[in-house]
Amino acid sequence: MKRFSVLALTFLVFLSLSSTAFALNYDEDLTVYESRMANQMIIKYWQALDIIYTIEGKAERCDNLVCQYKQLVKQIDEISSELSAHIITKMNKKNLGPLRKFSEFYKCKQSWERQPLYSVCEPVIKKVKEDMLASGKVSIFSSAEDFAAEYFPGYGYAEPGFEYRRGKEIESQFLHAYWQEEEKIIETAQHFEGTIDFKLAAELRVNPNLTGYREHGEPFKIDIGGHIVVVIKVSFDTHTRLTTRSKKKYAATKVWFELLKRKKSVMSSSQWEVCGKTFEMHDFYTNEEVIADVKF
């Protein structure tokens, strides 16, 4: 129990409590950078909580779990630093778009889901406070507190009484599929097999940097976001650095979990009870990819 107390203290910035017990039914657009990063923080936050409560119930040493926990906390911190720096950099250039997008994501979350997001809010609020003190100019916000209330309502709030954790998975709900452009580097002495835009085939047939070029089957059509593209499956060996730009298909999926709660105490022995449900947003790769461009 002493070991658990130490771990809990190091996780203080992420752990907090609330009486609210139900997640909003909101389908975040994870193609938006700010939403995607914030969503990753919340998922890792739930995973870290699971480890905390697992360690709490064990009498023996849990070195492996402690390592997993520390790694998750490190990842949350890295994502938080990257996201807050991105928002502040854009604010310095008078671009409030990223701030508004993160704020929209933040506002759609219940208070107990916002806890890991506070580490993004804090440096942004600090930046606004410093700018107000440095400029001395009248702003639409009379104080940094007013700014926080507008963009991050409930920031720093924690109501004692209960603690929450994610329970077992209930169901997965497919929302929609989308194609995303990605770049991939294939190093030397690599064998490539995949589906490419048919217009690229003529170029690849005569490329001196390729060996063993083969076309498998006949060209066929595929619908990419409402556009019909003729493609063909090919394979070849390359001994150069190959950069491909491709369209990859993902399935946006909402995964529902039970939401559990129990009364908070230093030596809590109360049972976890189902009080509602919560969800995580995931983008699952569908193993469908079309190469749109190749550079040697």
C-alpha positions in Angstrom: 0.0 0.0 0.0 2.9 2.4 0.7 4.2 1.7 -2.8 0.9 2.6 -4.3 0.7 5.8 -2.3 4.0 7.0 -3.8 2.8 6.2 -7.3 -0.5 7.9 -6.7 1.3 11.1 -5.7 3.5 11.1 -8.8 0.3 10.8 -10.9 -1.4 13.7 -9.1 -1.5 15.9 -12.1 -3.6 13.4 -13.9 -5.8 12.0 -11.1 -8.8 13.9 -10.0 -12.4 13.2 -8.9 -15.9 14.2 -10.0 -19.5 13.4 -9.3 -20.5 13.2 -13.0 -20.8 9.7 -14.3 -21.8 9.7 -17.9 -19.8 10.6 -21.1 -21.3 12.8 -23.7 -22.4 11.1 -26.9 -20.0 13.1 -29.1 -18.2 11.8 -32.2 -14.9 13.6 -32.3 -13.3 14.2 -35.7 -9.9 12.5 -35.1 -8.6 13.8 -38.5 -8.2 17.1 -36.6 -4.7 17.2 -35.1 -5.8 18.8 -31.7 -8.6 16.2 -31.2 -6.4 13.3 -32.2 -3.6 14.3 -29.7 -6.1 15.0 -26.9 -7.8 11.7 -27.5 -4.5 9.8 -27.2 -3.9 11.5 -23.8 -7.3 10.3 -22.5 -6.8 6.7 -23.7 -3.4 6.5 -22.0 -4.8 8.1 -18.9 -7.4 5.3 -18.6 -4.6 2.8 -19.1 -2.5 4.4 -16.4 -5.4 4.3 -14.0 -6.0 0.6 -14.7 -2.4 0.0 -13.7 -2.6 2.1 -10.5 -5.7 0.1 -9.3 -4.1 -3.2 -10.3 -1.0 -2.4 -8.3 -3.2 -1.3 -5.3 -4.7 -4.8 -5.1 -1.5 -6.7 -5.2 0.7 -7.6 -2.2 3.8 -8.6 -4.1 6.2 -6.3 -6.1 4.9 -5.3 -9.5 8.0 -4.0 -11.2 6.7 -4.8 -14.7 3.5 -2.8 -14.1 5.4 0.1 -12.5 7.5 0.3 -15.7 4.4 0.3 -17.9 2.9 3.0 -15.7 6.0 5.2 -15.9 6.1 4.8 -19.7 2.4 5.8 -20.0 3.0 8.9 -17.8 6.0 9.8 -19.9 3.9 9.5 -23.1 1.1 11.6 -21.7 3.7 14.3 -20.8 5.3 14.2 -24.2 1.9 14.6 -26.0 0.9 17.3 -23.6 4.1 19.3 -24.2 3.8 18.9 -28.0 0.1 19.9 -28.1 0.5 23.0 -25.8 3.5 24.2 -27.7 1.6 23.8 -31.0 -1.3 25.9 -29.6 1.0 28.6 -28.1 3.1 28.9 -31.3 -0.1 29.5 -33.4 -1.3 32.0 -30.8 1.9 33.9 -31.2 1.1 34.2 -34.9 -2.4 35.5 -34.1 -3.9 32.2 -35.1 -6.5 31.0 -32.6 -7.7 28.1 -34.7 -5.8 25.3 -32.8 -6.9 26.8 -29.5 -10.5 26.8 -30.5 -10.3 23.2 -31.8 -8.7 21.9 -28.6 -11.3 23.9 -26.6 -14.1 22.3 -28.5 -12.8 18.9 -27.7 -12.2 19.8 -24.1 -15.7 21.1 -23.6 -17.4 18.0 -25.0 -15.7 15.9 -22.3 -17.1 15.3 -18.8 -15.0 16.7 -15.9 -13.5 13.3 -15.0 -12.2 12.9 -18.5 -10.7 16.4 -18.6 -8.1 15.6 -15.9 -5.2 14.7 -18.3 -6.0 17.6 -20.5 -5.3 20.1 -17.7 -1.6 19.7 -18.4 -2.3 21.2 -21.9 -4.5 24.0 -20.5 -1.9 25.1 -17.8 0.9 26.4 -20.1 -1.6 28.1 -22.4 -3.3 29.9 -19.5 0.2 30.9 -18.2 1.1 32.2 -21.7 -2.0 34.4 -21.7 -1.3 35.7 -18.2 2.3 36.6 -19.2 1.2 38.4 -22.3 -1.3 40.5 -20.4 1.3 41.5 -17.9 3.9 42.3 -20.6 1.7 44.4 -22.8 -0.5 46.1 -20.3 -3.1 46.5 -23.0 -6.9 46.1 -22.6 -8.0 42.6 -23.8 -11.4 41.1 -24.5 -10.6 39.1 -21.3 -10.2 41.1 -18.1 -7.9 38.3 -16.7 -6.3 35.0 -17.4 -9.1 33.5 -15.2 -11.7 34.9 -17.6 -9.8 33.4 -20.5 -9.7 30.0 -18.8 -13.4 30.1 -18.1 -14.2 30.8 -21.7 -11.9 28.2 -23.3 -11.4 25.7 -20.5 -14.5 25.8 -18.3 -14.1 23.8 -15.1 -10.3 23.9 -15.4 -8.6 22.6 -12.2 -11.9 21.6 -10.6 -12.1 18.4 -8.5 -14.9 17.4 -6.3 -14.0 14.8 -3.6 -16.2 11.8 -3.0 -15.7 9.2 -5.7 -13.0 7.9 -8.0 -13.6 6.4 -11.5 -12.1 3.9 -13.8 -12.8 2.3 -17.1 -14.5 -1.1 -17.0 -14.9 -3.9 -19.6 -15.6 -3.2 -23.2 -19.3 -3.2 -24.1 -19.5 -2.7 -27.8 -17.8 -1.1 -30.9 -19.7 1.3 -33.1 -18.4 1.9 -36.6 -18.9 5.6 -37.5 -17.4 6.1 -40.9 -14.5 5.3 -43.1 -12.0 7.8 -44.5 -8.9 7.9 -46.6 -5.8 9.6 -45.3 -2.7 10.6 -47.2 0.5 9.3 -45.7 4.2 9.2 -46.7 6.3 6.1 -46.3 10.0 5.5 -46.9 11.2 2.2 -48.2 14.9 1.7 -47.7 17.4 -0.1 -50.0 17.1 -3.8 -50.8 13.4 -3.9 -50.1 10.7 -6.0 -51.8 7.5 -4.1 -52.5 4.1 -5.5 -53.1 1.0 -3.3 -53.3 -1.7 -1.6 -55.2 -0.7 1.4 -57.2 -2.3 4.0 -59.5 -2.3 2.5 -63.0 -0.7 5.7 -64.4 2.4 4.9 -62.4 2.8 1.4 -63.9 4.3 2.6 -67.2 7.0 4.6 -65.3 7.9 1.8 -63.0 8.2 -0.8 -65.9 11.2 1.1 -67.3 12.8 2.4 -64.1 16.4 1.3 -63.9 16.4 1.3 -60.1 13.9 -1.5 -59.9 14.4 -5.2 -60.5 11.8 -8.0 -60.7 9.0 -5.7 -61.6 5.7 -7.7 -62.0 2.1 -6.8 -62.5 -0.4 -9.2 -60.9 -3.7 -9.5 -62.6 -5.6 -6.9 -64.6 -6.2 -3.3 -63.8 -9.3 -2.6 -61.7 -11.3 0.3 -60.4 -11.6 1.5 -56.8 -13.6 4.2 -55.2 -11.5 6.6 -53.2 -13.7 9.1 -51.4 -16.1 9.4 -54.3 -13.4 9.4 -57.0 -13.0 6.4 -59.3 -9.3 5.5 -59.7 -7.8 2.7 -62.0 -5.3 0.7 -60.0 -3.2 -2.5 -60.4 -1.4 -4.8 -58.0 2.4 -4.9 -58.6 5.6 -6.2 -57.0 9.2 -5.2 -57.4 12.6 -5.1 -55.7 14.3 -1.8 -55.1 17.9 -1.0 -54.1 17.4 2.7 -53.6 15.6 4.9 -51.1 12.0 5.0 -52.1 9.5 7.5 -50.8 5.8 6.7 -51.4 2.8 8.9 -50.9 -0.3 6.8 -50.5 -4.0 6.9 -49.5 -4.7 4.6 -46.6 -8.2 3.8 -45.5 -9.2 4.0 -41.8 -12.4 3.1 -39.9 -13.4 5.7 -37.3 -14.8 3.6 -34.4 -16.3 4.4 -31.1 -15.5 1.8 -28.5 -17.8 1.8 -25.5 -16.7 0.7 -22.0 -18.4 0.4 -18.6 -17.8 3.3 -16.3 -17.0 2.2 -12.7 -17.0 4.2 -9.5 -16.4 3.7 -5.8 -16.1 5.9 -2.8 -12.8 7.6 -2.3 -10.7 6.9 0.8 -7.1 6.4 1.8 -7.6 2.7 2.5 -10.5 2.1 0.1 -12.0 -1.4 0.3 -15.4 -0.6 -1.3 -16.3 -2.4 -4.4 -16.3 -0.8 -7.9 -19.9 -0.3 -9.2 -21.1 0.3 -12.7 -22.5 3.8 -12.9 -22.7 4.4 -16.6 -20.5 4.1 -19.7 -17.8 5.9 -21.4 -16.1 5.6 -24.8 -12.8 5.9 -26.6 -12.4 7.0 -30.2 -10.1 4.8 -32.4 -9.0 4.8 -36.0 -8.5 1.3 -37.2 -6.5 0.7 -40.3 -8.5 -1.4 -42.8 -5.5 -2.8 -44.7 -6.5 -0.9 -47.8 -3.9 1.3 -49.4 -3.3 2.9 -52.8 0.1 4.3 -53.8 -0.5 7.7 -55.4 3.1 8.9 -56.0 6.6 7.4 -55.9 9.9 9.3 -55.6 13.4 7.7 -56.0 
